[in-house]
């Protein structure tokens, strides 16, 4: 399965008005839990996960 992870810089405070960096990580693994664990390891320091999207591999029809 493929997990698309949107990450964003953590603002320095809660006053707002900041332009924050944003990026998408693509993680492939055998199941959701392992993909999420791998995604957390790839999030840069000072950034946070703000969205997740799952794309499961199609199941072959028999």
N, C-alpha and C positions, 0 to 999 in steps of 0.2 A: 504494500500500500504506500501511497505517497501522501505526505503531510506538508501543506503549504503554511508557513508560519510568518505572519507579519510582525515585525519588531519595530520599536520606536525608542528613540532616546528618552531617558527619564529626565524630566525638567528639573532644574536646580532648586526650584521652590514652587509654590502653588499660586503665585501671583498672575501667571499667564502672560500672553504676549510674546511667547518664544516661538521661533521657527525650529522645529525638532526634526532630526533626521529620521527617515523611515526606510525600511528595506524588507525584502522577502527572502526567507530561507526555504529551500526545498529539501525535505528529508525523506528518504525511502528506507523502509524497514519492513519486517515481517508482520508486525501488528501495531495497533495504535499506541499502546503503552510504551513499547520500545522506541517507536518513532518520536513520541513526545519526550522521552528521556534524552534521546539523541539531540532533539531540537534545543532543549534546555542547556545542554552542554555547548551548543554552538552560538547561543545568544551572547553578544559581546558585553563586557562589563560596562555598567552604566546604561544599559538598554533593557527593555522589557517586552514580553509578548503581549500584543494587543488583539490578535485575531488568529484563528486556526481554521483551515479548510482541509477536509479529508477527501482524497480521491482513492477509492478502493479499486484494486485490480479486478477486471471482469472475471466472473466465474464461467469457465467453459461449459457450454451446454453439451449434454451427452446424447 
